[in-house]
Amino acid sequence: MTKVRITVDGQLALTTRQFAEEFGLDPASARSAIKRLGHLPVAYLDARTPLYAAVSLRKAMKARPGQGASLRRTVTARVT
């Protein structure tokens, strides 16, 4: 399969579908993740296809905490 590289002002850009494939998400989850991360489109490929800055999306996805990180507790047993 041929990979298409899209650039906007010389910077790599991703469609929602490309972002979803890269991170193993379905398109709806990718849209939600992009929205939660607070990213806005840098341009539009057509009227329905937003383009997002690839570098900033990748950094934001790698910087997010793991699932359940705040729920982990260390239990210590005391032997008397």
C-alpha positions in Angstrom: 0.0 0.0 0.0 1.3 3.4 -0.9 1.7 6.0 1.9 0.8 9.6 1.1 2.7 12.3 2.9 0.9 15.6 3.2 2.7 18.8 4.1 1.4 22.2 5.1 3.9 25.0 4.9 6.7 22.5 4.7 5.5 20.7 7.9 4.1 17.1 7.9 0.4 17.0 8.4 -2.0 14.1 9.2 -5.6 13.4 8.5 -7.7 11.9 11.2 -7.6 8.5 9.5 -3.8 8.6 9.2 -3.6 9.6 12.9 -5.9 6.7 13.8 -3.9 4.1 11.9 -0.6 5.3 13.4 -1.9 5.0 17.0 -4.1 1.9 16.5 -7.4 3.8 17.1 -10.7 3.8 15.2 -11.5 7.1 13.5 -14.1 8.1 16.1 -11.6 7.6 18.9 -9.0 9.5 17.0 -11.3 12.5 16.6 -12.1 12.3 20.4 -8.3 12.1 21.3 -7.5 15.1 19.0 -10.3 17.1 20.6 -9.2 16.2 24.2 -5.6 17.1 23.3 -6.9 20.6 22.2 -5.5 20.5 18.7 -7.0 22.5 15.9 -6.6 21.8 12.2 -3.8 23.6 10.5 -5.5 23.3 7.1 -8.2 21.4 5.3 -7.6 18.9 2.5 -11.2 19.4 1.3 -14.3 20.7 3.0 -14.6 17.6 5.2 -11.0 16.5 5.8 -9.0 18.5 8.5 -5.2 18.3 8.6 -3.3 18.3 11.9 0.3 19.1 12.6 1.9 15.6 12.9 4.8 16.6 15.2 2.7 18.2 17.8 0.0 15.4 17.8 2.7 12.7 18.2 4.3 14.6 21.1 1.0 15.1 22.8 0.1 11.4 22.4 3.4 10.2 23.8 3.2 12.6 26.8 -0.2 11.5 28.0 -0.3 9.4 31.1 -1.1 5.7 31.0 -4.6 4.4 31.6 -5.4 4.0 35.3 -2.2 5.7 36.4 -4.0 7.6 39.1 -5.6 4.4 40.5 -2.4 2.5 41.2 -1.6 2.1 44.8 1.3 0.4 46.6 0.2 -1.9 49.3 2.7 -2.7 51.9 2.3 -5.5 54.4 3.7 -5.2 57.9 4.9 -8.3 59.6 4.9 -8.1 63.4 
